[in-house]
Amino acid sequence: MTKDEAEKLVVKAVSLAIARDGASGGVVRTVIINSEGVTRNFYPGDTLPLWHEELPPQNSLLDILSSSSPDPMVS
């Protein structure tokens, strides 16, 4: 994995955690430490992945409420 790939993975993982925790602050800060020195990066909340837009809905309450004819919930 390259340095850029690793940082993208970290940003995506932390973004998922932020989506599940309303008290997290909503930004991601990374620090890369290697033989070249220290690199700090800041990712504001409006640049982070929106998980609810990436994943297809799967019988969510919003799907049920927005359907024209409500069907009973079946497992």
C-alpha positions as CSV (number, residue, x, y, z in Angstrom):
1,M,0.0,0.0,0.0
2,T,1.4,3.4,-0.9
3,K,1.5,6.3,1.5
4,D,-1.5,8.0,-0.3
5,E,-3.5,4.8,-0.3
6,A,-2.9,4.4,3.4
7,E,-4.0,7.9,4.1
8,K,-7.1,7.5,2.0
9,L,-7.9,4.3,4.0
10,V,-7.5,6.1,7.3
11,V,-9.6,9.1,6.2
12,K,-12.4,6.7,5.1
13,A,-12.3,4.7,8.3
14,V,-12.4,7.7,10.5
15,S,-15.2,9.2,8.4
16,L,-17.2,6.1,9.0
17,A,-16.6,6.5,12.7
18,I,-17.7,10.1,12.6
19,A,-20.9,9.1,10.8
20,R,-21.7,6.9,13.8
21,D,-20.7,9.4,16.5
22,G,-22.3,12.8,16.6
23,A,-19.8,14.1,19.2
24,S,-16.6,13.4,17.2
25,G,-16.0,16.9,15.9
26,G,-16.7,16.2,12.2
27,V,-13.1,16.6,10.9
28,V,-10.2,14.3,10.2
29,R,-6.5,15.2,11.0
30,T,-3.7,12.9,9.9
31,V,0.0,12.9,10.7
32,I,2.5,11.0,8.5
33,I,5.8,10.4,10.2
34,N,8.6,8.9,8.0
35,S,12.2,9.5,7.1
36,E,11.2,12.6,5.1
37,G,9.8,14.2,8.3
38,V,6.4,15.0,9.6
39,T,3.4,15.8,7.4
40,R,0.1,17.0,8.9
41,N,-3.1,17.1,6.9
42,F,-6.5,18.4,7.7
43,Y,-9.8,17.2,6.1
44,P,-12.8,19.4,6.9
45,G,-16.2,17.8,7.3
46,D,-17.5,19.0,3.9
47,T,-14.8,17.0,2.1
48,L,-15.3,13.7,3.9
49,P,-17.3,10.8,2.3
50,L,-21.0,10.7,3.0
51,W,-21.7,7.1,3.9
52,H,-25.5,7.4,3.7
53,E,-25.1,8.5,0.1
54,E,-22.7,5.7,-0.9
55,L,-24.7,2.7,0.3
56,P,-27.9,1.5,-1.3
57,P,-30.9,1.7,1.0
58,Q,-32.0,-1.7,2.4
59,N,-35.5,-1.6,3.8
60,S,-34.8,1.4,5.9
61,L,-37.5,3.4,7.7
62,L,-37.1,6.2,5.1
63,D,-37.7,3.7,2.3
64,I,-40.9,2.5,3.9
65,L,-42.2,6.0,4.7
66,S,-41.5,7.3,1.2
67,S,-43.1,4.3,-0.6
68,S,-46.6,5.1,-2.2
69,S,-48.2,2.0,-0.7
70,P,-46.9,1.0,2.7
71,D,-46.3,-2.8,3.0
72,P,-46.0,-4.5,6.3
73,M,-42.4,-5.1,7.4
74,V,-41.4,-8.7,6.7
75,S,-38.2,-10.3,7.9
